[in-house]
C-alpha cells in the first residue's frame, strides 16, 4: 500500500500501521539514482531473516514520488534529507529504527544518526561518502558519458519517468561543481552513538576504503567495517548473500 506523506510528497513501500511495534524497523535509503523498485526483493529478504519491519521510500523527486521542489542543490542537501527522515520517523511513530543506506542514502543515514541520535538504534551503510575524492568525481564523469552515449537514460526512465533528466542532472552537476569540492561531513561522525556496520566494495568506482576508515575511526558508537573483494558500488546486488548474512547478524545483535 502506497502512502503519500503530505509534508514531503514521498512514496512509502508499505503501510506502517501493519508493523509489529515490538520489532525493529529497518528503513532503506536509496542511492543518488535509485528508488523503491531498484532495491528489488532485498529488503523483504532482510525482513524475513532479521525478523523485523521493513520500509523503503522514494525521496522527493525520485521514483513515483512528486517532482523536485527545487532544481538546484547546495552543500546541505543531504542534511535536509536527514531532517525529512527524522520528521518521517516522528510522523509514523516508528520505534527501534535501523537505517540501511546506499551511497547518498548511506550519507543520509550517517547524518541522521548524528543529528538525531535518540531516534536511531543502528545504521548500515554501503558506499557512503563523508568527503569528496577524485575517484568519486571520475566515477560521475564516467556515468555522464554512459548517460549520453548508452541506454542508461532509458533504463533510469523506467523508474523515474519524466523526472529522469532532473534526477541525473542534479546529482552530476552538484558533485562536479567546484563549490562542492570541499564538501565534508566527517565532523558529524563523532555524534553517531549507535552501532554501525560500514560496507564497501573493494572496487567501488565512486570512492576508496578511506571513506570506510574515516567513518569507523570517528564514530562514537561501536563501528565495524566490511570490505568485500571484487565488488563495486552496489554490494547488496553484487554480493547479496554476504550482505544479507552480515546485515542479519548485525540487526539481530542490536
C-alpha positions in Angstrom: 0.0 0.0 0.0 1.5 3.3 -1.1 1.1 6.2 1.3 1.6 9.9 0.4 3.2 12.0 3.2 1.7 15.4 2.6 4.6 17.3 4.2 7.2 15.6 1.9 5.2 14.2 -1.0 7.2 11.0 -0.9 6.0 7.4 -1.6 6.4 4.7 1.0 6.8 1.0 0.2 4.4 -0.3 2.8 1.8 0.6 5.4 3.4 1.3 8.8 0.1 0.7 10.5 0.6 -3.0 9.9 4.0 -3.1 11.5 4.7 -5.1 14.7 5.5 -2.5 17.3 7.7 -5.0 19.2 10.1 -5.4 16.3 12.8 -3.1 14.9 12.1 -1.3 11.7 14.8 -1.1 9.0 14.4 1.9 6.8 16.1 1.5 3.4 17.6 4.7 1.9 18.3 4.6 -1.8 21.2 5.9 -3.7 21.5 9.1 -5.8 19.8 7.5 -8.9 17.7 4.9 -7.0 14.1 4.3 -5.8 12.0 1.7 -4.1 11.8 -0.6 -7.1 15.6 -0.7 -7.6 16.0 -2.4 -4.2 14.3 -5.4 -5.8 13.5 -8.0 -3.1 16.5 -7.3 -0.9 14.5 -5.5 1.9 12.0 -8.3 2.1 14.8 -10.9 2.5 16.3 -8.8 5.3 12.9 -8.5 6.9 12.4 -12.3 7.0 15.9 -13.2 8.1 16.2 -10.5 10.8 12.6 -10.8 11.9 11.9 -7.0 11.6 9.6 -4.5 9.9 10.9 -3.0 6.7 10.2 0.3 5.0 11.7 2.0 1.9 10.6 5.2 0.3 11.2 7.3 -2.8 12.7 10.6 -1.8 11.1 13.7 -3.3 12.0 13.8 -7.0 12.7 10.1 -7.3 10.7 7.0 -8.5 7.0 7.6 -8.1 7.2 10.5 -5.6 6.4 14.0 -6.6 8.8 16.1 -8.7 11.6 18.0 -7.1 10.5 21.2 -5.4 13.9 22.8 -6.2 16.1 22.2 -9.3 19.4 23.2 -7.8 21.2 21.8 -4.7 23.6 23.2 -2.2 26.1 21.6 0.1 23.4 21.0 2.7 21.1 18.9 0.5 21.9 15.6 2.4 21.4 17.4 5.7 17.9 18.4 4.5 17.2 14.8 3.6 18.2 13.7 7.2 15.8 16.3 8.6 13.0 15.0 6.4 13.8 11.4 7.5 13.6 12.5 11.1 10.2 14.0 10.6 9.0 10.9 8.8 10.1 8.7 11.7 8.1 11.0 14.0 5.1 11.2 11.8 4.9 7.4 11.5 5.7 6.9 15.2 8.5 4.4 14.4 10.5 3.0 17.3 13.7 0.9 17.3 14.7 2.3 13.9 17.7 0.9 12.0 18.9 2.7 8.8 20.3 0.9 5.8 21.6 3.5 3.4 23.3 3.0 0.0 25.6 5.8 -1.4 23.8 9.1 -0.9 21.4 7.1 1.3 24.4 6.0 3.4 25.5 9.6 3.9 21.9 10.4 4.9 22.0 7.6 7.4 25.2 8.9 9.0 23.8 12.4 9.2 20.5 11.3 10.7 22.2 9.1 13.3 24.5 12.1 14.2 21.8 14.8 14.3 19.0 12.7 15.9 20.9 10.1 17.9 17.9 9.2 20.2 15.8 8.1 17.2 18.3 5.6 15.7 19.1 2.2 17.0 21.8 1.3 14.5 23.0 2.1 11.0 24.3 0.1 8.0 25.9 1.9 5.1 27.1 0.8 1.6 29.4 3.1 -0.4 28.6 6.1 1.9 30.6 9.2 1.3 31.9 11.6 4.0 34.2 13.6 1.8 34.9 14.1 -1.9 37.6 12.0 -3.6 39.0 12.1 -7.1 37.6 8.6 -7.6 34.1 9.9 -6.8 34.4 12.6 -9.4 35.8 10.3 -12.1 33.0 7.8 -11.4 30.4 10.6 -12.0 32.2 11.8 -15.2 32.1 8.2 -16.5 28.4 8.0 -15.6 27.8 11.2 -17.6 29.4 9.6 -20.6 27.2 6.5 -20.2 24.1 8.6 -19.8 24.8 10.4 -23.0 26.1 7.5 -25.1 24.4 4.4 -23.9 20.9 3.3 -22.9 21.4 4.3 -19.3 18.9 7.2 -19.6 16.3 4.8 -20.9 16.9 2.4 -18.0 16.5 5.1 -15.5 13.4 6.5 -17.2 11.6 3.2 -16.4 11.8 4.1 -12.7 11.8 7.9 -12.7 9.7 8.8 -15.8 9.7 12.4 -16.7 11.8 13.2 -13.7 14.8 11.3 -15.1 16.7 14.3 -16.5 16.4 16.2 -13.3 17.5 13.2 -11.2 20.6 12.7 -13.2 21.5 16.3 -13.8 21.1 17.4 -10.2 23.3 14.5 -9.0 26.1 15.1 -11.6 26.1 18.9 -11.5 26.1 19.1 -7.7 29.1 16.7 -7.2 31.1 18.0 -10.1 30.6 21.7 -9.1 33.8 23.4 -8.0 31.9 24.7 -4.9 31.3 21.1 -3.8 34.9 20.0 -3.8 35.4 20.7 -0.1 32.1 19.1 1.0 32.9 17.1 4.1 30.7 15.6 6.9 33.5 14.0 9.0 32.8 16.5 11.8 29.4 14.9 12.3 30.7 11.3 12.8 31.5 11.8 16.5 27.8 12.4 17.1 26.9 8.9 16.0 26.4 6.9 19.2 24.7 3.8 17.9 26.4 0.7 16.5 27.2 0.8 12.8 28.1 -1.6 10.0 30.1 0.1 7.2 30.1 -1.9 4.0 32.0 -1.1 0.8 33.1 -3.0 -2.3 36.9 -3.1 -2.7 36.5 -2.0 -6.3 33.9 0.7 -5.6 34.0 3.1 -8.6 32.8 6.1 -6.6 35.2 6.0 -3.6 38.0 4.3 -1.8 38.2 2.5 1.5 39.5 5.7 3.0 35.8 6.6 3.4 35.2 3.5 5.5 38.4 4.1 7.6 37.2 7.6 8.5 33.7 6.5 9.5 34.9 3.6 11.6 37.6 5.7 13.3 35.5 8.7 14.1 32.1 7.4 15.1 31.4 7.3 18.9 29.4 4.1 18.8 30.8 0.6 18.0 31.6 0.6 14.3 32.5 -2.4 12.2 33.7 -2.5 8.6 33.0 -5.0 5.9 35.2 -4.6 2.7 34.1 -7.1 0.1 36.7 -8.2 -2.5 36.0 -7.9 -6.3 32.8 -5.9 -5.7 31.9 -2.4 -6.8 29.4 0.3 -5.6 26.4 -2.0 -5.1 27.3 -4.8 -2.7 23.7 -5.7 -2.0 23.4 -6.6 -5.7 26.9 -7.9 -6.4 27.4 -9.9 -3.2 23.9 -10.4 -2.0 24.4 -13.4 0.3 27.4 -11.8 2.0 25.5 -8.6 2.7 22.3 -10.5 3.8 24.3 -12.6 6.3 26.2 -9.7 7.8 23.2 -7.4 7.9 21.1 -10.0 9.6 23.8 -10.7 12.2 24.2 -7.0 12.9 20.5 -6.4 13.2 19.8 -9.4 15.5 22.7 -8.4 17.8 21.4 -4.8 18.4 
